[in-house]
Amino acid sequence: MEEKQFSDVINSRLKGFTSYCGIEFTEIADEKCVISCRLRPELLNPSGIAHGGLIATLTDVAAGMMALQADRWRRYIVTQNCNLHYLRPGIGEVLRAESRVIRKGNRVCVLQVECYTDADQLCTTAIYEIAYLNER
């Protein structure tokens, strides 16, 4: 895929709710996808830490982007299952999610996603199953 076309595909994925959350694409390669989100007051829970739903969204987007990359952006995807473990509060100014493929099958891609604070502390770990749908 050409650089401009690839950039357009990435940007088309980061619209709507994802854009509202401020999720930004940082890096994508064959082995890893990295995205980040600047924490704003409206994204925090009443305790002043990142809302669990925001972290779930951040990890879901990271998993989805990596699953798309692993499939060379040929098919549509949908999250089939996820198992999140919140380990520490999501605090600081920026959260970063990194995803890696554990196993890519023909119909399902299993991924590990880790979310870090800007102090580089692991705050969430997750396993995602992303299902591949029909061709684009």
C-alpha positions in Angstrom: 0.0 0.0 0.0 1.4 3.4 -0.9 2.4 5.8 1.9 -0.5 8.4 1.1 -3.1 5.6 0.7 -1.9 4.0 4.0 -2.1 7.4 5.8 -5.6 7.9 4.4 -6.7 4.5 5.7 -5.2 5.2 9.2 -6.8 8.6 9.4 -10.2 7.1 8.3 -10.0 4.8 11.2 -9.4 7.6 13.7 -12.7 9.5 13.3 -15.8 9.9 15.3 -15.6 8.6 18.8 -12.0 7.7 18.5 -11.2 11.2 17.4 -13.3 12.7 20.2 -11.2 10.7 22.7 -8.1 12.3 21.1 -6.5 9.0 20.1 -3.6 9.5 17.8 -1.6 7.1 15.7 2.1 6.9 16.7 3.6 3.9 15.0 2.7 0.8 13.0 5.0 -1.9 11.8 4.8 -5.7 11.2 5.4 -6.4 14.8 3.9 -3.5 16.8 1.3 -0.8 16.7 1.5 2.2 19.1 -1.2 4.8 19.7 -1.6 7.4 22.4 -4.2 9.6 24.0 -3.8 12.9 25.9 -5.9 12.9 29.1 -8.4 15.7 29.3 -10.8 16.4 32.2 -13.8 15.0 30.4 -11.9 11.7 29.9 -11.4 11.1 33.6 -13.6 9.3 36.1 -14.8 11.0 39.3 -11.6 10.0 41.0 -9.6 12.0 38.5 -8.0 9.0 36.7 -8.5 7.8 33.2 -12.0 6.4 32.7 -11.9 2.6 32.3 -14.0 3.0 29.1 -11.3 5.2 27.7 -8.6 2.7 28.4 -10.8 -0.1 26.8 -11.2 2.1 23.7 -7.5 2.8 23.5 -6.6 -0.9 23.8 -9.4 -1.8 21.3 -8.1 0.6 18.7 -4.5 -0.5 19.1 -5.6 -4.2 18.7 -7.8 -3.4 15.7 -5.0 -1.4 13.9 -2.5 -4.2 14.5 -5.0 -6.8 13.3 -5.6 -4.8 10.1 -1.8 -4.5 9.6 -1.3 -8.2 10.1 -3.9 -8.8 7.4 -2.4 -6.2 5.1 -5.6 -4.1 5.3 -7.5 -6.6 3.1 -10.6 -7.2 5.2 -13.0 -5.5 7.6 -12.7 -6.4 11.3 -14.7 -6.5 14.5 -13.7 -7.2 18.1 -14.9 -10.7 19.0 -13.6 -10.9 22.5 -11.4 -9.0 25.0 -10.1 -9.6 28.4 -8.8 -6.5 30.2 -6.8 -6.3 33.4 -6.6 -2.9 35.0 -3.4 -3.0 37.0 -2.8 0.6 38.0 -4.6 3.9 37.7 -4.3 5.6 34.3 -2.7 8.9 35.5 -0.5 11.5 34.0 -0.9 13.5 30.8 -0.8 10.8 28.1 -1.6 7.1 27.9 0.1 4.9 25.3 -1.1 1.5 24.1 1.1 -1.0 22.3 -0.3 -4.0 20.5 1.4 -7.2 19.2 0.1 -10.2 17.4 0.1 -13.4 19.4 -1.4 -15.5 16.5 -3.0 -14.6 13.2 -5.3 -17.2 11.8 -7.5 -17.0 8.7 -10.6 -15.8 10.6 -9.3 -14.6 13.9 -6.3 -12.6 15.1 -5.3 -12.9 18.8 -3.4 -9.9 20.2 -1.7 -8.7 23.4 -2.2 -5.0 24.2 -0.4 -3.1 27.0 -1.3 0.4 28.1 1.3 2.6 29.8 1.2 5.9 31.7 3.5 8.7 30.6 5.8 7.6 33.5 6.1 4.3 31.6 4.2 2.3 34.2 2.0 -0.5 32.9 -1.6 0.3 33.9 -3.5 -2.2 31.8 -2.9 -5.5 29.9 -5.4 -7.1 27.6 -5.9 -10.0 25.2 -8.1 -9.3 22.2 -9.6 -11.6 19.6 -10.3 -9.7 16.4 -12.5 -11.4 13.8 -11.8 -10.9 10.1 -14.9 -10.2 8.0 -15.4 -9.9 4.2 -12.8 -8.3 1.8 -12.9 -4.6 1.3 
